[in-house]
Each structure stands twice: as structure tokens, then as C-alpha cells.
């Protein structure tokens, strides 16, 4: 199965992406952080306005599709020393089908093209499924990062990195 990546650039594309986010975030995060924090983060952190602002400031968002149907999304930023993977989400029904491997293989190419030697990401400490995937892909836990995000909520994450070899 080949994954298609649709770059998100316009407000209309952000709206299409937001429909996918509204489906995936509750599925992934309600069991981990609860419905109240998920709703807050959808209103703020993952709102269409915030996403468009991030894109305007250099973030690269992509809607992920399989056979033309949206199944997830991803986003990254080229930073001074790393490619920062800010979002990697697939809907539950397509997990285990090799799509995340396609995304990570692509990110390794992105790193090489941008002359970066590492990928970096944050993952909620309770997101065991994602952590297993990252470890399987040779990411290494580099420590804890706790960030207050407003209204008494905080993100309690691990920072993972992967060294990228040149091909």
C-alpha cells in the first residue's frame, strides 16, 4: 500500500485536515488525557487558526491518504539541528498496515535532503503504543519535557531522537 501525502497550504485545506484531526484526536488521546483536555487542545493547539498560523511560520503539514481516503496527518519543522516531527497521527483502523513505516522512511529522506542528522519528536508519556513504534524505529528516549498549556493542563512528554545515517 502506498501512502499519499497532500501538503496543506490553504485555509480550505486546513479545514479538510481539521475534520481528520477531530476524528483522530479523541480516538488517540481521550483514554490518555481525558475528554476535557482533548476538547481544550482541539480548540487551541490543533485549531484551524493555530494550524494555519504554524504553516505561515514554516511548519509543513500533510494530510495522509490511502487510496484517496484521508487516514491521518503529519507535520514537521526544519530546525537548526534537527527535523522536528510535531505530529504523526493515523486513525486506529489503519494502524499495523505499514503506513507509519512509510512516514518514518520519508522523514529520514527529509532529514537527509535538509542535511540534518537527527529526527526529534515528543510523545505523551502514557502513549505506550506510539512509544513502542518509536523504539522499534530506533528512536532513543532523551528525557522528560513537561509543558503547561493553559487552563491547568500540561503536556507530560518524553523527547525521542533518532540519528540518521547518510545513504
BELBELGI-V911556 format. One line per field, one symbol per residue. burial: 1 if it has 24 or more other C-alpha atoms within 12 Angstrom, else 0. A space follows every 10 residues. Layout:
BEGIN
burial: ???
END
This chain:
BEGIN
burial: 0010110110 0001011101 1111110110 0110001111 1100111100 1101100011 1111110001 1111111100 0111111111 1000000011 0111011101 1000011111 1111100001 1011001011 1000000000 0000101111 1101000
END
